[in-house]
Amino acid sequence: MQPDLPPYTAFSPEEEAVHNARFQALVKAFSTGTGLDSYSPLVAVPGKAQEGIPRRNTAENTISADALQAITDYAAKNNSDALLVYRDGALEHEIYFGDTTKDTLINARSMAKPVTALAVGRAIKLGYIGSLDEPVSKYVTAWRNDPKKSKILVRHLLDMRTGLLPQGAAFDPNHVLNRAYLHPRHDEVIIRDYPALYEPGTRYGYSNATSEMVAPLIEAATGRRYETFISEEVFRKIGAAGGKIWLNRDGGTAHSGCCILLPTEDYLRISLLILQDGIWQGNTLLPAGYVTEMKQGTAENPYYGLGLWVAGTYIERRGVAHPDRDFYKVLHSEPYEADDLVLFDGNGNQVSYIVPSETLIILRLGKRPPKGREWDNSFMPNTVIRGIVKNRGTSKRQPPPQSR
């Protein structure tokens, strides 16, 4: 049952018209089984391309040709745009499908959420934010007098324990879920109108609005626009080419929960920063222990850390919603072959599997599988790990469910 929601704040007629037009475009996109593919305005997030990721000669690959072919076939059957496999210091496999090229800007949807965790970590490293355990209201002052929102910590924006209304479907354009996503003042909608249902820190509830609050936090804490901060302090530092990001209105606030458009290799570089414990070419970009903290689940959801999904104890199906909700859950046909696996996950089964014990990243971008097919989240990493023929690491199989 939906909670009673407060009346929404109305803005100018022109801005309300923009919101309604975006909502109609979203409805049309859903009718064809896709998300919102176009958005205006977009704002540039410049990078600073450095030397490319090393490519390994096929004869020197550490993964068998059969394993790489198997995941390529799987990707091809499931509406993929790009597939990259990095292992032990170099790319071993890189393939693009259809019209996609290495330069195509891809919207990987909620793979924007790990970027928010890197932005916060970088802001802590630079001293703009004191720690993960500071209240967001120290910076977003409009929340200081709210009995629940004043207790939301910085970490809660990353581990989805704000207590804010969870993600869901709503068919009224003026429902707060839609206004927080599509309105040209979406940040103000979240700050003013978005309801807090639970005490912060007591319940996991996946929500785009929760991640969208990272942009106002970064802007208030650093004095820089969100897109400028991630450009200068994340993308340029890791040699990413950069791309574009949704901007709610000209001169407004960038979206941080979704959506950023980047070339495929940029998503690989973001994954590499996690694999390398926040260090890039000898430069420590994140606080000591920060990536380790990103990989820790919570009591409320042991499978979600700070913008990262973690292997945890094996269960066949799990999804973004609270574990007790019978909402869309992704198949895991068998336990992961690596219990230290973590992953980025975006709408459409866009995923980056990161396996530190095997110095391995598998990145798949694209759309949801065609009708009649189901994505299996364990197939790609398990196929590749079993196919390692040189320099096998220390990976151990994901533990089974505890007996009751």
N, C-alpha and C positions, 0 to 999 in steps of 0.2 A: 504494500500500500504506500502511495506517495505521501510524504509529510505535507502538512499545511505550509505553503510558501508565502513569504511576505509579498506585498504588492511590489511590482517592479518599478524602478526609477525610469521615467520617460525622459528621453533626450530630444534633440531638435527633430522636427518632421523629416528633414533631409537625412539625418542619421538613422532614424527609424526605417525610412524607405530603403536605405542601403542594407540594413539588417534583414528586412523582409525579402529583398531580392536574393541575398545570399542563402536565406533559408529555402526559398523555392528552388534554387540551383542544387542545394543539398538533397531535397526531396527527389528531384529528377535523377540525381546521381544514384541515390539509393534504389530507385526503381529499376536501374540497370545492374544493380549488384556491385557498384563501385562507391568509393568515397568521393569527396569533393576534389576534383583534379585541378581546377583553375581557381585562382584567387587574385584579387587586386585590392590594394596595391601590394607589391613586393618591394623589399629593400635589399640592397646588396650587403653581403657579409664577405668582404674581401679576405682572401688568404694571402699567402706568400709562398708560392710553389718553390720547394727546394728540390734537391736531387730525388729522383723517383725511388720507389721501393725496389730493392734489388730483385731481379728475376733469376731463377735458377734454370740452368740447362736441363732439359728433360732427362738426359742420361744420368744426371746427378740427383734426381728427385729422391726424397726420402719416403714418398708415398707411392704405392703401386699404381700402375696405369689402370688396372682393373677397378680399383677403388675410385679413382678420379673419374673414370668413365661412368661408373654406376651413379655417382652423385650428379654428374652432368645430365645423364638420361632422366634422372628423377627431377632435376630442375627444369629441364625442357618440357616435361609432361605437366608441370605445375605452374605455368604462366610466369616463369621467371624472366627477369630482365638482365641480371648479372649474377655471376658466381665467381668468387675469388677464394683461393686457398693459400694461406701463408703458413710456412712452417720453418722453424729453426733458422730464422734470419733472412728468408727470401720467399718471394711468391713462387709457388710451384704450379699454379693453375689459375687461368684468367680467361673467362669466356663471357661474351655478351650475346643476347638473344634479340631477334627481330631488328628493330631500328635503333636499339640502344647502342651507344658507344661509350668508351671510357670517359668522354667529356660530357655526356648527357647528365643534366641535373635531375636527380631522382628525389622525389618526396617519400622518405621512408617513415612518414607518419610519426608514431610514438618513439622511434629511435632518436627523436629530439630530446626525449627525457633524460637519457644518459648525459647529453650535452649540458643539461641544467646542473647535474651533479658535478661535472667538471668545472662549470662556471663558479659554482659555490665554493668548491675546493680551491680554485685559483684565487677567489676573493679572500678566502681565509688565509691562504699562503701570503698574499700581499698585504694583509692586515686591515682590509676594508671591513671584514666581518670577524668578530672575535672568535666564534666557535660554532659548531653545529647545535649547541645547546643554548644559544641565545634566543630570546623570543623574537619572532619576526616583527612584532610591534615596536621593537626598538628602532626599526628603520621605517616600517610602514605605519606611521603614527595614527592613521585612521582606525586601527584595530586596538588601540591602547585601552579604550573604555568598554570594549565588548567582553562580556564575561567568559566566553569560550575562545574567541579568536585571539584575545590577548595572551592566551596560554600556548598558542601554536609556536613550536620551536622551529628553527631553520631546518633541522633534520626531518621534521614531519612533512615538509614540502617535498622531500626526496624519498622518504619511505612510505608515503601515502597514509600517514596516521594523523592527519590534521583534524579528523572528525567532521570535515565538510561533507555535504551531500555527495554520495558516490555517483560514478558515471552510470548513465542509463539512457533509455530511449524516451523521447518526448515528441509529441506530434503537434503541439501548440507552438507556433513561432515565438511566442512571448514567454514560454517556460524558461526558467533561469538556466537550464542546461544548454539551451540553444543560444540564449543571449550571451552566456559566458564564452561561447565558442565563436559566434558569428558577428556579434555586434561591433560596430566601429569604436565603441568604448568598452570593449569586453573586460579590460582590467578594472575599470570603475564598477562594472556590473558585479564582478567577483568580490571586490572590496566592500561594496555597499550592500548588495542584495543576496549574495550567495549564502545559503544557510549553513550554520554549523550545527550538526545533529548530536554529536557525541563529544565527550571530553577529549581534548587532544591527547594522543599517545595511548589511548585505550582501545582503539579499533582500527584495523586496516580497511581502507576503502578507496580503491583505485579511482582517480578522478583527473580529468584533463585540467579542471579548474585549479586543483592543487598545484600541478606543475606550472600552470600559467602564472602563478604568483611569484615564481622565481624571477621573472623579468622585472616586475616592480621592485622586488627586493634588491636585485643587483643594481638597478638604476638609483634607488634611494641610498644604498650603501656606498656606491663608488662614484656617483655623480656622472657616470657615463651611460649612454644608451645601451640597452642590452645587446643589440647587434654589434655595436662598436666594441663592447667589452669582450664578447666571445671572438670577434675578429682579431683584436689586438692581443688578447691574452690566452687564447686557445688555438685558433686556426693558424695564425702566423707562427706561433711557437712550434707547431708540429709539422710545418711545411705543407699544410693543406691548401688546395687551390681556392677554396671558398665557393660561395654560391649566392643564394637568395633566401630570404625568410619572409613569412607572412607578416604584414604590418596592418594593424587594425584600421588605420586611417592615415592619410598623409600627415606626417609630423606626430603620429601617435605612438603606440607601444607595440613592440614586436611580440609575436606569439612565442612562448617558450615550451609549452607542452606539446604542441604540434603547430606548425610544420616548417621544416627547413629543407631546402632543396640543394643537394650537393652531388658532385660526381662520385662515382663508386669508391674510388681510392681514398677519398676523404673519410668515408665511413670506416675504411680499413685503418687509417691513421688514428682515428679516435679509439678504435679497438686496441691498436698497438699501445697507445698510452696506458690503457688499463693493463695490458699484458706486461708492460715494462714498469709497473708499479709507480706510475706518475712521473717517470723520468724520460726525457727525450734528448738524445745525443749528449748525455752527460749533464743536462740541466734539469734540476728538480722543480717541476711545475706545480706539484701538489704537496700538501703537508705530509710529513712522515706519518705513515700508518693510515692515511686517508683511503687509499684504494682497498686496503684490508677491511676498513669499516664499510666501504661500499658493498663488499661481498657478504656482509653479515645480515641474515634475515632477522626478523623480529618474532616475539612470542605470538603476535597477532597474525603474522604470515611468515613462516620460516622460509618461504621460497622467494621473497622479495627483499632486497637490500636497499641501497641508495641509488635508485635508477637502474639497478641491475637485477636480473633474475638469477637465482642460484640453483645448483643441482639439488641439494638437500637429500632427503630420504625419498626413495622412488614411490611415485603414485602414477597410475596410468593416465589420468587426465587432470589438468590444472589450467586455470585461466586467470584473467586479470581481476575478476571480482573477488570479494571476500570468500574465503574457502568454504563457508557454509551456504553460499548461494549456488544454486544449480543453474548457472549461467554458462554461455558458450565456453567450453574448455577444450584445450588442444590435446590431441592424442600423443602419448609417449608409449609406443608399443613395447618398449623394454627399458630397463635401467640404462642410464648413460654409462659409457665405458670409462668415464672420468668423473670422480666425485668432486673435483675442484672446478668443473665446468661452470662458467657464468655466461650470461647471454644478454644482448640487447634484443628487444622484440618490438616490432612495429606492426600496425594493422596490415593485413594481407599476408601474414606469416613472413614478413621481412625480418631477417634475423642475422645476428652476428654471434657465432659460438666462439668463446674464448676459453682456451684450455691451457693454463700456465704449465702444468706438468708435462705437456707435450710441445710447448712453445708453438701453439697451433691457433689459428683463426680461420673459421669458415664463414664467409659472408654471402648471404643470398638476398637479393633485392628483387622485387616484382609485385605481382598481384596475387590475390587468393587463388588457390587451385580451381580448375574448372568444375562446373557442377558435376556431382557424382564422384569426385575425388576428395580425399581428406589428407591434410598435411600431417605428417608424422614427425614430431620434433626430435626424435632420437635417431632417425635414419641417417642423416648426413654425418653427424659427429661420430656415431658408432662405426659407420662404414669406413670413414677415413682413419680413425684410430686403429681399427683392426687391419687396415691396409698399410700401416707404417712398416717399412722394410729396412730402414736405416735409422740409427740413432734413436731407438725407442726410449721414451722418457719413463716417468715414474707413475703414470696414471693408474688409478685404482677404480674399480667398478663402483658406481653409485650404490649405497647401501639399500637393502630391501626394506619394505615396511616393517615397523616393529610389531611383533606378535602381541596380541592382547590376551 
